[in-house]
Amino acid sequence: MTSDSSQTKPTGDLEFHGYKRNYYRTFITYLFYVITFGLLRLIFCYCPTWRLYATHSKCNLKIAERLLIVDLYQGLYKSYFVKDIKRVFLGSEDKTIPVYLEDGSVKNVQELRVVWCKKLCYVWDEDNNTFLKLVGLDKNFRCSDFYNFNGFSREEQMLRLACYGYNVIDVPVYTVLELFCIEVLTPFYFFQLFSIVVWFCDHYYHYSTAIILMSVFGIITSIIQTRKNQLSLRRTVHSADKVTVNRGWGFEETSSRDLVPGDVIEISKNGCVMQCDAVLISGTLPVPKTPISKTQNVFNIKEDSFHTLFCGTKVIQTRKQDEKVLAIVLRTGFLTSKGELVRSILYPTPTDFKFDQDSYKVIGILTVIAVIGATYTVVSKSTRSIDLSYIIIKALDLITTVIPPALPYAITVGKLHALRRLKKQDIFCINSRVINVSGTVDCMCFDKTGTLTEDGLDLRVVVPVNDKRFVKPIKDAQDLPDDSVLLHGMASCQSLTSINGELVGDPLDVKMFNATNWCLKDSDNLRAVYNGCKVIKVLRQFPFTSNLQRMSVVVKSSLDFEIFCKGSPEMISSLSLPETVPDTLPSTLCFYTRKGYRVIALGYKRLENLQDLDKLERDVVERDFCFIGLLVLENRIKKATPGLIRCLKDANIKTIMITGDNIETALSVAKECGIISLDEVVATVGVDHAYLSNSLNEFTNITQADEELVQINPPKYLYAMTGTSWTAIKQKFPKRLDEFVRHGVVFARMSGKQKRELIEELKKQGYYTGMCGDGANDCGALKASHVGISLSGEDASAASSFTSKIPDFVENFVKMESNEDLGVPKEIQDCAK
Ligand SMILES: Nc1ncnc2c1ncn2[C@@H]1O[C@H](COP(=O)(O)OP(=O)(O)OP(=O)(O)O)[C@@H](O)[C@H]1O
């Protein structure tokens, strides 16, 4: 809270300023409307903030009637919204309704002061003297409390609806007339009208007619395109269905529009499309999704995604036909994950603020030149006693020539043309403003697996461990003895699902499981893997997450309970008993990773007794393993990758690899695809306590060097580092971060958060960044970059400006960008120059 009580700065990037009507100012303003024949009112349409200043005066937020909301994007870009404050009545004297706020607090209220901005509702919080975002049940909510919801009666549900609004993601679609007004009533078209009048007066008919035709064509194309986009977005997004909701006395079928946070819904046994975000409280789904544990403390939507069903998810079927699958509605409408995605389309991140600023500067400079030119024309011509009307026309003519009236038209048509060309290549763009900056990208970052390399993997060898030693690698996993724990781990430690007899899941899991030649039974009440002589029942799964770099399963074979864990070798060795990890692990790992192989390790332990399966905590289960072996997988680079990297390098665009994989694998792939050229030497930077160390790659380990001694000459060396070093450098050597970022080429074992931090650091250094990725761990980086390119139709696409599922997408994209500036025809580019 600032000292100025008319203003608050809640969390996020919004700033609120309070205003109330000033009748004296309003009277004068209306007078000016009349005097200017409505021109002032028209100007106020473009600048609603001016209208607010002219008719209202600043006041304390407590008594404000209207708000000026300033949206500060990273402190770099400001957008302004003028919104009315509304009152919502929620209860009677004896009844209050709880509302959940973004700071995690809950207010029991009868009446609310609210303001809606960018499809979200902000609630006046008397205690903090600020407006806070209204949220669902996803902030600071205790998991055990989910089990206290017993369904709302109709009346309670209606009161909640008054506050949260209907559960719809409503995309506005303007009528043709509205679009025409929005398009035409802009300062640019007024300037163009003015120019045309001047040119006609100057008998400049042909050019004027050409400009009129171009403008009409531009307006029509723009209206058609905008309406088409709005309709198609509404069609894609808009969805409503019947849902079964607990109304206290029992379950009834109702429209999904009426859902509110806290409603108890039943997931249909035959599947459905989720119309809200909800957390499971009973029953399981094959995906896998399991009920949230009552013993867990606070709900966290990111960490508890395995208990959460997100809006838009298609549930094909529930696992057991005889059990009720119940879920509590967490978020509705624009608060859901899908709503968030639609909001990012409706209100895209202003990535081109520099472009905008520069355009205003250019127009400003041109205006000054035009005014000087016009003044000179008036002065020089009037001394030669030329007719006054002729002088005025010539002076105005000069203004219209200096500022090219066809410039914005050229940019608009160029953008539309670019969008069409991208669509032809199956590349979807959710933020056309990004097209302007795409051509200025000077640093392109790539995720490795699935982006630079193929999605599919080939299992090369398995290396079992026996008595703390690696034994001879085995090419065919079926040659492992039937009682081999490594074989059992490969068969059971996966999260595959069988849908219509086909294995669905992580490609790594598919390859690993298929290599064993075991079978999977994934039915209502049994999940098991088996071969001719053995059956292993899978009792519980701890799914794979990128941050943990591992997944594990609790299984039962014959009488024993066992746990298998698979993940990155670094992670599995750190969770294993030291006396079981081969001493030669580092050199063996190096041997394979330097060849570019993806290496996965497996750990195993037997549980003496297992009391309550559901209460098992992941941290407790996943430790003290026996290290049982390695899987070596080949992950070939895509055919298009080397050419693409060469193309980027030729265009002087810096290329960087940011991956979650091992650093040696990453370096090998970076060399193979050309991110590191043959003549470049890479220094691997590490942090050892208070020292910065670097090893000049190929086996030269200069460690424990004092920070001052490590003078790596930038033109000679490039840098590679892991996520651990990245964080340590940020904390201990922040002054050297710039240098490492500028000359870094490979960043390995990076978590999603670290990927995002790197992009932000690159942006701070003035790079126009592009990020291309496909996984959930790339979302932050995709969102943070100027140009995000997602190769997945799932999580990542929500965060990216461009999405494609075709493998050679980036190649096509880069081709278009370099050849024709994203499809803007040459004539138009010339015109825009
Ligand atoms: N299905 C899986 N089961 C267990 N461990 C896995 C699985 N998939 C990946 N891993 C391990 O976790 C590590 C981190 O995975 P993550 O998805 O973050 O990155 P990545 O796939 O290796 O690389 P990139 O970021 O380039 O896509 C991997 O390097 C691998 O060792």
The ligand as an SDF file (V2000), in Angstrom:
LIG
                    3D

 31 33  0  0  0  0  0  0  0  0999 V2000
    9.6560  -41.2300  -18.5580 N   0  0  0  0  0  0  0  0  0  0  0  0
   10.7170  -41.0190  -17.8060 C   0  0  0  0  0  0  0  0  0  0  0  0
   10.9280  -41.7620  -16.7040 N   0  0  0  0  0  0  0  0  0  0  0  0
   11.9660  -41.5520  -15.9110 C   0  0  0  0  0  0  0  0  0  0  0  0
   12.9180  -40.6390  -16.1360 N   0  0  0  0  0  0  0  0  0  0  0  0
   12.7990  -39.8780  -17.2260 C   0  0  0  0  0  0  0  0  0  0  0  0
   11.6900  -40.0050  -18.1130 C   0  0  0  0  0  0  0  0  0  0  0  0
   11.8240  -39.0810  -19.0940 N   0  0  0  0  0  0  0  0  0  0  0  0
   12.9500  -38.4070  -18.8170 C   0  0  0  0  0  0  0  0  0  0  0  0
   13.5430  -38.8660  -17.7080 N   0  0  0  0  0  0  0  0  0  0  0  0
   14.7910  -38.3700  -17.0660 C   0  0  0  0  0  0  0  0  0  0  0  0
   14.5520  -37.0620  -16.5230 O   0  0  0  0  0  0  0  0  0  0  0  0
   15.4620  -36.1420  -17.1140 C   0  0  0  0  0  0  0  0  0  0  0  0
   14.8230  -34.7780  -17.2430 C   0  0  0  0  0  0  0  0  0  0  0  0
   13.7470  -34.8760  -18.1530 O   0  0  0  0  0  0  0  0  0  0  0  0
   13.1770  -33.5800  -18.8870 P   0  0  0  0  0  0  0  0  0  0  0  0
   11.8940  -33.9770  -19.5140 O   0  0  0  0  0  0  0  0  0  0  0  0
   13.2360  -32.4300  -17.9490 O   0  0  0  0  0  0  0  0  0  0  0  0
   14.2470  -33.2180  -19.9740 O   0  0  0  0  0  0  0  0  0  0  0  0
   14.6950  -34.0270  -21.2530 P   0  0  0  0  0  0  0  0  0  0  0  0
   13.5230  -34.7300  -21.8270 O   0  0  0  0  0  0  0  0  0  0  0  0
   15.8970  -34.8660  -20.8920 O   0  0  0  0  0  0  0  0  0  0  0  0
   15.2740  -32.9000  -22.1810 O   0  0  0  0  0  0  0  0  0  0  0  0
   14.5560  -31.6410  -22.9020 P   0  0  0  0  0  0  0  0  0  0  0  0
   14.4370  -30.5790  -21.8500 O   0  0  0  0  0  0  0  0  0  0  0  0
   15.5350  -31.3080  -23.9600 O   0  0  0  0  0  0  0  0  0  0  0  0
   13.2360  -32.1120  -23.4440 O   0  0  0  0  0  0  0  0  0  0  0  0
   15.8460  -36.7750  -18.4360 C   0  0  0  0  0  0  0  0  0  0  0  0
   17.0840  -36.3200  -18.8890 O   0  0  0  0  0  0  0  0  0  0  0  0
   15.8820  -38.2360  -18.0960 C   0  0  0  0  0  0  0  0  0  0  0  0
   17.1240  -38.5840  -17.4980 O   0  0  0  0  0  0  0  0  0  0  0  0
  1  2  1  0
  2  3  1  0
  2  7  2  0
  3  4  2  0
  4  5  1  0
  5  6  2  0
  6  7  1  0
  6 10  1  0
  7  8  1  0
  8  9  2  0
  9 10  1  0
 10 11  1  0
 11 12  1  0
 11 30  1  0
 12 13  1  0
 13 14  1  0
 13 28  1  0
 14 15  1  0
 15 16  1  0
 16 17  2  0
 16 18  1  0
 16 19  1  0
 19 20  1  0
 20 21  2  0
 20 22  1  0
 20 23  1  0
 23 24  1  0
 24 25  2  0
 24 26  1  0
 24 27  1  0
 28 29  1  0
 28 30  1  0
 30 31  1  0
M  END
$$$$
